[in-house]
Amino acid sequence: MNPEEVLRVAIVDAHIMTETTGGRATRALIQEMKRAGMGVIEIGTIEDAISAVVTAPDVDCVLVAWDMEGAESLIRMIRTRNKEVPVFLISEPGIVHSVPLSVIRQVNEYVWITGDTPEFIAGRVEAAALRYRGRLLPPFFNELVNFSRDFEYSWHTPGHAGGIAFLKTPAGRVFHRFFGEQLFRSDLSVSVEELGSLLDHSGPIGEAERYAAKVFGADETYFVTNGTSGSNRIIFSASVSDGDLVLVDRNCHKSVENGITLSRSVPVYMVPTRNRYGIIGPIRPREIEKETITERIASHPCLRISREAPPRLAVITNSTYDGLCYHVPTLESLLGQSVDRILYDEAWFGYARFNPLYSDRFGMREGDRKPGSPTIFATQSTHKLLAALSQASMIHLKNGRSPVEHGRFNQAFLMHSSTSPSYPIIASLDISSRMMDGGWGKTLTDETIEEAIAFRKEMIRIRRELGSGEGGPDWWFSVWQPEVVRDPEGRQVPFEDADPVLLRTDPSCWTLHPGDEWHGFTGLEDNYCMLDPIKVTILTPGIEPDGSPAPRGIPAEIVARFLEARGVIPEKTADYSILFLFSLGITKGKWGTLLSGLFEFKRLFDEEQLLKDVLPDLAVAYPRRYEAMTVTGLAEEMHRFMSDNRQLALLRSAYSTLPAVAMIPAAAYALLVKGKVVKVPLDQIEDRVVATAVVPYPPGIPLLMPGERTGPADGPVIGFLKALQEFDTRFPGFSHEIHGVERENGRSLVYCITTDAD
């Protein structure tokens, strides 16, 4: 932190404006601090002070008058958020003996406001604030800030030389003004030795990685600037090679498929469940038991190594895209019987360590681990739900019975890392660590969980009121969550009536208990899986409790398209569900806007407004199809079509069983590179071997992996792809995104391995 910047001091004292001895002394102190160049925030009530703690967290010192009612609560609140900011207690010498020990432990210094001179007290405040400033920034970002102030002439890459090159053309000047000079002065080359190296983890960058390891509970942490996709590929390259067995959660990101292909390993899949809404559930415990894995390995058609050789790595997605997180000790006790290393893809779960609600639900968990436990990797997209720039990711490592040797691991890191990494991305990883350190991590996650719970309860309240109107029940959206929870006395309480503190602190409120109808998954043990409250899935009408189509429905894509046109962008939209992520940046204003958008859609739907007035861009793009149609009519037609072609049922069926394997993914990819493939339309794809993964979005889970067979023409895989093709033809503008499928002249084509018949 720049010591020349103005120090900010907050003083909380009810006597500030009074003509008392204390009031005059306080004003004299304020005047002296201002004379010394400090910015002073004057606060006269505890209520205003509590608000300021939340809205202005960047003060460098806080002075609190002990004789104010609520002073103890204010100090406690400050410390829950920030354990390091200096707190001075304004008091009198005789009163200090009445200060509770709990307060004494949280206060840095005492101020005798009428005993010491204003100059002396101001000097103490300034010294404490400067010390705090000096240790506020994390290792790498602190050095980057210092270096950027030197205004050195750049004779190295990047070629824009601190942004100067952009100023030489009109377009470049616009670009420079848009981002600002500081970004370009911070975009430096690896030639700047004093900032260290990402590739050999030296200097301030190495310090930043070690600091992150401490904050996130790892033995080692590696910064990655090409996303968790890069992180996953690094771990594959470091852990498995040609012919090695890998246990893979079929609910995996495409980067895991990339890792399998690049390493030429042999995947053995663990299949997750799906519920009536098509939401991906957890892998059942039976799927990861040693007996099941042994049977699956024994029947694998592509093994060239001894079937006695154990798998080298297991990959688990935790939490899932829809917010389901495992009980990690259970996973490790089961998987640890078959494999020595486990990778948790926690791209969407980097905040879990910082809130006790998620205890035992993440890879770098606290607590004792049994001797001989597996080595654990956790990859996290720091940019997704923490605060970092896009592509910022971390690899966390906790060594076990198959320890990772840094030097060997770093060879894989070097293979996948740029020799010109982005310093702003590295700095954002460093700052993200600092933001979650101390009390801030829990404070930020508490607030995020509280906002999600408030939104969930408001959605139910609206549904309850609409359902009890004088004109009879009216429709509203549902939220995928428990319907009842147990209070501390063991009584069942409707979710909407539950104490928000209970919902924020008790994991059992979010656990998928066996037999609960709301989640729709079978074969689970109690406490095995939990729904993350900050991942909110809104359900649109259209699905009955037994999974069959309802008589009337509103496909979620129509609602999502309406919200997007009003600047409310969801994370994922499926057939009858929309996922919203409550990240650290969500506020009541943001989710209030979401509520307003849902109400507006309901009004337009109920009034049967023309589609050109609801989704004008769609009507303009396809006037013949949509110009005369109402939004209600489109929803009815789309729902009826999806019901008739069994789209959701086919999805569940297609993902419930594993396709037959003809070759490993690497072999199929090699044939793709050599051109020994052909594009095949869906009506001719029966029992073909695909050369690329077929991955419908959302949520981006492989339907087919390279080297797998499509199955019979009347099977669920081809049936599901045909259903999507028919939907896309019938409803232009609502086309599905399917990686591995190309659209030509209205037909869906898939790259398949050539045969003699081709």
N, C-alpha and C positions, 0 to 999 in steps of 0.2 A: 504494500500500500504506500502510495506516495506521501512522505511526511510533510510535503508542502501543502497538501490538500487540507481544507478546513476541517478541524476536529469538530465533531458534533456531540454535544453534551445535553442530556435531558435532566431537568431538575424538577422534582415532584414535591411541592410544598404548598399547603393551603394558606400559608402566611405571606405568600409573594406580594399580594396587593394590600396587605394590612399595615396600619400605622402602629405596629408593635415593635418591640426590640428585635424579635426574631425576624419580622418582615423586613425591617430596614437592613438587617445584617444579610438576609438572603438577597435583597436587591443589590447591595454593595458587592456581594460575591458575583452575581450575574454580570454586573458592570465590569468587574475586573476580568472575568473570563472572556467577555467580548473584547475588552481592550487588548487581551493577549492573543486575539485572533480566532477564538473558538466560536462556533455557532451554537447558540443556546436555545433549547426548546423549553419553554416555560409551561408547566402543567400544574393546575391548581386543584384537581380532583383525582381520586383514585380511578374513577370510571374513565376519565380521559386518558389516564396513564395506561390502563389496561388496553384501551383501543390503540394507543400509540405503540405499544409493544408489538402488536400484530401488524399495524400498517407502516411502521417506520422502524424496521429492525436494524438499521444501519447506524445507530448511535454508538459512540466510542466509550461512553461512560454514563452511568445513571446515578443520580443523587436522590435519595428518598428520605423524607422527613418521617421519623419513627412515630411522632405523635399523631399521625393521620390514621383514622380508622381504616383498616384494610391494607395497611402497609405490609404486613407479613404475607398476606395473600399475593400482593403485587410482586414482592421479592421472590416468592416461590414460583410464580408464573414466569418471571424473567429467567429464572434458573432452569426451568423445564425446557425453555427454548434455547438458551445460550448459557453454557456453563463457564464461559471465559470472559465475557464483558465485565469490566470493573463496576462494582456496585458499592457506593458510599452511603453510609447511614448518617443522616443529619440528626444529631441528638445533643444532649447535655451530659457532662461527666457523671452526674449522679444517676442518670437514667440507664446507663449501660448495663447495670446489674439486673435490670428487669427484662433485658432482651433475652428471649428463649435461645437455648443452645442451637435449635434447628435454624434460627436466623443467623446467629453468630457464625455458623459454618458456611453460610452462603454470602457473607458480606466481606468485601476486601478491605475497606477502611472505614473509620469513623470520622465525622466532621463535627467539631465543636463550634457551631456557627457563630456564637457570641464570644467565644474564647480566643480562637485563632484569628489572625488577620486575613482579610480577603485575598491579599497577595499570596500568602502561604498556602491557603486552601486551593486557590486557583492553580498554583504551581504543582501541588500534589495531584490534582485532577488531570492536568496536562501531562504530567509524567506517566500516570497510569494509562491514560488514553493512548499515548504514543507507544507504550510497551504493548498494549493490546493491538494497535495497528501493525506493529512490527511482526507479530506472530499470527496475524489474521489470515494471510494468504498461504496457500499450499506451496510446496517446494518449486515445482516447475513454473507455475504461473507467476510466482513472485519474481523469479529470475527473468522471465520473459518481459514482464512489466519494466523491470530495471533496464534491460537491454534496449527496449524500444525507445527509452528516453535519451539514449546516447546520440541519436540522430547521426549514426555513422554512414559514410558513403559506402554503398554496396557495390562490390566488384565480383559478386558471386550470384548464383541462381537464387531465387527465380528472377527471370528477366525483367519483370516490371519494376525491380529496384525500389522497393518500398512504395510502389504506386506511381512513381514518376512517369513511367512509360505510358500509363493510361491517359495522362494529361496532354499527350501530344496529338490526340485526335478528338473530334467532337463526341463521337460515341463513347470513347474511353473516358472522357470527362464526366459524362452522365453516369457511367458505371462507377467511377471514383466517388462522385457525390452520393450515389445511392448507398454504398457500403461504408464510406468514411475512411479517412486516412489511417486510423489506428489499426484497422483490419490488415491493410497492406503492409504496414510497418511490422506487424506481427507475423506475417507470412514469410518465414525465413528459410534459409537453406540449412542442410545438415553440415555445411561448412562452418557454422557458428559453434565452435567447440565448447564455449562456456555454457551452452544450454544442454549439453549432453547428447547422447545418441539413443534413439528408440531401438536400433538394431542390436546394439550390444548392452543396452539397459544401463548406461553409465550417466554420471553427472546428475543434474537436476531431474532429468527424466527418470533415471533409475530410482532416485529418492521419491519421486512422485508415485512410482509403481509400488515401492515398499510401503509408502504411506497408505495407498489404496488397499493393499493387502491387510494392513492393520484395521482399517475402517470396515472392510467387508468380511473380515474373519478368515482370511486365506493364509496359507503358508507362503504362496507366491502369487503375484498378480502381474499380468502382462497387458499392456495397452495395445489395442488393435484399432487401426484407422480405416479399415475397409469392412466394418460392420461385423455382426455376429455370424454372417455368412462366412467371412474370412476366418473368424475365430474357430468355427466348427471344422473348416477345412484344415486349419493348422493342427488341430488335435488329431484328426484322422491321419494326417501325414506323419505325425510323431508317434502314433500308437499302433497302426496296423499297416500291413503291406500285402503283397501279392498272395492271394489264396487264404488269408486269415479270415476267421469267422468273426462276424460282428452281430450282436443282438440289437435290433433296431425297432423302436416304436414306430408303427406304421403311420402314426400321426406325427410325422416328422417334417421339418422344413426342407425345401429343395436343396439347401446347402449340405444337408446330410447325404442326400442322394449324390451330390457332387463329390463329397468325401469318399463315398463308397466307390464311385467310378474312378476317381483319381488314384485311389490306393489299390484298386483291383481286388478288393476284399469281397467276401461272400456274405451277403446279408441274410440273416434269419429273423423273420419279423414277429413282433408281438402285436396282436391286433386289439385296438381299443373298441369300446362299445359306442353305439349311437342311440339316441332316444327318439321319441316320436316327432320332435321338431327338427331332427337331423343334426342336433348338437353333438359334437364329439365328446365322449366321456372318457373315463380313465381306462387303462389296461386292467382287466380283472386280475386279482392275485393269482388265480389258477394259471394265467398265461405266462407268468414269470417264475413259476415254481420249477425247480431243477428237473423234475420228471417230464414236464411238458416241453421244456427246452431240449432235453436229451432226445425225446421222441421226434421233435421237429428237425433236429440236426441229423438224426439217423435216416430220415426220409428225404433229405435234401438231394436233388438230382445233380447238383453241380459241384460237389466237393471233390477236390483233387488231393487234399491232404488227409491225413488220418482223422477219422471221425472221433478219435480219442483226444485230439488236440482241443483244449478249451477255447472258447471265444476270447478274443483279445480286448474287446470293448463292448459296452452296452450304452445305448443312447435312449434317454427318456426326455420327452417334452414336458417341462414343469415350470410354470403352469401352462395349461393348454390355452389355445387362442381364446376360448370361451371362459377362462378363469378358473379351471379346476386344477387344484394342486394336491400333490400326494403327501402322505405321511412318510417322510424320507427314511426314518429308521426301519420301517416295515419293508420298504423297497430294498434297502441295502441288505437287510437280513435275508431276503429271498434271492435277489440277484447276486449277492455276494457268494452264494453257493456255486455259481456258474461262471463268474467273471471277476477279474482282478481290478478292472478299471471301469468306472461309470461316468458318463458325461450327461449332466443335466443341462439341456437347452433351456435356459431361463431368460430368453430374450425379452420376455414381457414381465419379468418378475424380479428385477434388480433391487427393489425396495424392501423385499420381504424381511431381510435381516433386522430392519430398523423398527419393527413393531411386534410386540409379543403376541398379537393375534395370529401371526404366522409361525409361531414357534414350532420347530421340527418339520417345517414344510419346504425347506430350501437346502441346497447343496452344502453351503458353508455354514451349516447349523452350529449353534453353540452346544456345549455339553460334552460329556465323555463319549468317545467312540470305542467300541470294543477292540482289544488288541487283534491285529490281523484283519482289520476292516479294509474294504477296497479303497484304492486311490480314487479321489473324486475330482472331477472337473466341473466347473459351472461357467457357462458362457452367457454373458448378459449384454443386451443392447442398451447401453447406458442412455442412449438418446431417446429411447422409446417412452419410458415412463418415469425416468429421472430427468435431470436437467443437464443436457449436453448437446453438442452439435450432431447433426445427422452423420451416420457412419461411425460414431464413437461407440466402441465396444470394449469389454474387458474379458479376459480369461482368468478365472480364479482356480487355484489348485490347492487341494489338501491331500498330502501324501498318505498312503496306506501301505498295504503289503506289496504293491508293485510301484515303488517310488519312481518319480520322474527325475531323471538327471538333467539339470538345467542345460548343460552344454549340448547334449544330444537333442533336447526339445527345441533349443534355439535354432538348430539347423532347419527344422520345419517352419519355425517362425520366420526365418530369413527367406525361405522359399516363397512364402505367401505375402510378405510385407513389401511395400514400396521402399525404394532407397531414397525417396523424396517425400516423406510423410508430412501431413499437414500439421503445422505447429498449433494453429487455432483449435483443431480437433483434440490434440494432445492436451492443450490447456483446459479445454472444456471437461475432459475426463478428470483432470486434477481438481478443478473447481467442484465438480460433482461429488468427489470424495469429501472435500471440505464441507460442502453443504449438508452432507448426511452425518458428519462427525458430531460428537458430543450430544447435546439434547436436541439438535435440529432434526435429525432423522426421525425420531419418534414424533416430534411436534408436527412436521410436515406430513407424515403418513397418517397421524391421528386426524388432522384436518381433512385430508383427502377422504379417508374412510367416513368421517362424519358427514361430509357433503354427499357422498354416495348414498348413505343411509337416509339422509333427509330427503333426497330425491325419490328413493324407493318408497318411503312412507307416504310421500305426497302423491305418488302415482296410485297407491292403494286407496288413499283417502278419496281421491277423485273418483276412482272406480266404485267405491262404496256409495258415494253420494249420487252418482249417476244411476246406480242400480236400484236406488230407493226413491226415485222421483215420483211425483204424483201421476205423471202420465205413463207409468210403468217402467220397467228396466230399460236403460239405454246402454249402448255399447261404449267401451273404452278399451284401451290397450292394457295388456297384462305385463307383469314383470316376472322373469324366471328366477324364482327364489323360494325359500321355505315359506309355507303358509302359516306355520305356528312354530314357536320356540318355547323352551322351558326356562322359567325364571329360577332364581336361586333356591326357591322353596320346592322346586320340582313340578310346579303347575304349568300346564300348557297355556300359552298366551298367544293370541293372534299377532302375527308379525307387526301389523300396523300399530298395535297397542303396546308393543314391547318397549322397555326403557332403552333409549338410544345408547346409553352408556353400556348396558348389557350387550347390545348388538355390536358395539365397537370393541369390546374387550373379551367376550366369551366365544372361543372358536366353535363350541358345540352348536351355536346358533346357525352356523354356516356349513356344518358337517353334513355329508350325504349319508343319512342314516338308512340302513337297510329297510325296505318296505315303504319308505316315504314316496308318495305318488308324484310329488312335484318334480323330482329330478328325472324319473323315468328310466333309471339304470338298475339292472339286476346283477346279482352275483358279487356284491360288494360287502366287505367287512365294515363294521362300524369304525369310524375315525380314520378310515383308509384314505378318504378323499374329502376335500373341502372346497366350497365355492368362495372365490375371492370377491369380497363385497364391492371392490372398486370397478369390477368389470360387469357392467349392467346390460343385461339382454332384455330388450323390450319385445314382447310377442304381439303380433297382429292377429286379428280374428281369422280363423280358417281351419284350425286343427282341433278335433275332438280329443277328450282325455285318453281314449284308446288308440289314438294315432290316426284314425280315419279322417277323411276330409269332412269338414262341417258343411251344412247346406249353403251357407254364405261365408265369404271370406274376403280379406283384403291382402293380397300379396305384398310382402314387405318392401319390395323394390319400388313400388309406386310411392309409398310413404317416404322412403329414403330419398327418392328423386325430388320430391316436394321439399323436404328439409334442406337438401343440398342447394336448391335454388334460392334458399333464404339464408345461406351462409352457415348452416348447421351440418357439419360433415361427420357422419358416423364412421366407425372403424371397419365394420363388416356388415354386410346384408346378405341374409340367406332367404329361403322361400317365405318363411313367416316369422322371421326374427331379425332384429337389428341390434348390433353390439355397440355400446358407447363406453369409452374408457374414461374413467375419472382419474386423470393424472394429477401431478402436483400443481398444475396451473389452472385447475377447474375452480370456479367460484359460483356462488349462488346466482350471480347475474347470468353466467353461462348456462347453467342448467335451468334457470327460469326462462331463458330464451328457448330452450328445447321444449319445455312444457307449453309455451305459447305457440310454438310451431305445431305441436301435436294437436292442440285445441283448434288451431286454424284449419288444419287438414280435416279434422272431424266436421267442422262447420261446413266446409266446401263439399265434403263427401255427402253429408246429410242433405244439403241443399241441391245435390246433383248438378253441380256447376259444370260448365263446359270445360273440357280438357285444355282448350286453348287459353282459358283464363286461369287454370291451375298449373299446368306445365306448358307454357307458351312455346318454349324452345322445341319441345317434342312435336307440338302441332305444326310448327313452322317447318321442321325438318321432314315430316311425313304428313303432309296436308291431306292426301287422299285417305290415309288410314285413320287419322285421329281428329281432324278439324271439327267434325260434327258430333264427336263422341263426348260423353260426360265422364268425369273421373269415376263416378259410381258405376257406369256401364263398363268402363275399362276394367275395373276391379272385379266385377262379376264375371266378365268374359274370361279374364286371365285366370281367376280362381277355378272356374268351371273347366277350362282347358287343362290346368295343372292337375285337377282331380281326375279327369278322364284319362290322361296319359300316365297317371300314377307316378308322377315325377319324384315326389318325396319318398314313396315306398320303394321305388327303384334305387334311389340314392342309398337308403338304408341297407337294401339287399346287396348292392354292388360293393359296399364297403364292409360288409359283415364277414366275407370269406376272402381268403388269399387266392389270387390267380395262380395258374400253373406256371412253373418256371422252366424256361427253355435254355437260358444261358445267363451268366452273371452280367450286371449292368455294364462293366467295363468291356466285355466282349461285344455287346450290342453297340456300344459307343464306337468301338474300333471299326465296326462295319459301316456305321454312319459316316465316319471320317473318310473311309475308302470309297464311299459312294455306292455300297452294295445294299441300297435301300430303295424303296419305291413308295410314293404317296398312294394310299389306298382309301377310297371312300367308305363310309360306314356300312353301306349295304353290301360290301365285298370283304369285310374285315374279319369274317368268322375264323376263329382259331389261328389268327396271324400272330407273329411275334413282333412286338413293337420295338422300335429302335430308340425311341425317346420316351421319357416319362410323360404320362397323360395326367395333368394336374388341374382339375377344375378350381377356379377361384370364385368367391371365397370358399374355404379358408386356405386353399393352397396345399391340400393333402393329396398325395399320389393315389390316383385311381388305378393306374398301371405303372409299374416301374420298367425301365429298359430291360429287355430280355424276357418279359412275361407275355403270356398268351392272352388274347382277348376273350377266349371262351366261345361258346356256341352263339349262333345268331339270335336265339331266343333267350339267351342268358342275361343276367342283370347288368353286366358291364356294358355290352353293346346296347342293350335296351335303354340304359340311362343316358348314354351318349346320343342315341337317336331321339330320345325325349327332349334333350336340350337343343338339338338341331331343329326339331319341329317347333319348339317354343321360339327360338330365335327368328325363324322364318315367319311365324305368325305375329310376333310382336316386335317389329323393328324398333331400334332404339333401346331395347332392353336385352341386348345380346349378352350371353355369358362369356366370361374370359376363361379360356381353357389353354393352358400352356401345353404344347405338344400337339395341338390340333390347329390346322390352318384352314381358313375359309376361302373357298374359290367358287365363284358363281353360285353362291347359296348352298354349297355342299361342304361338309366337314371332312377333311383329309388327315390321315395319320401316317407318319413315316413308319414303315414296316420293313423287316428284313426280307430281302428278295428270296424267292423260291424258284425252282425249275419252271413253274408255271408262268412266272413273270417274263 
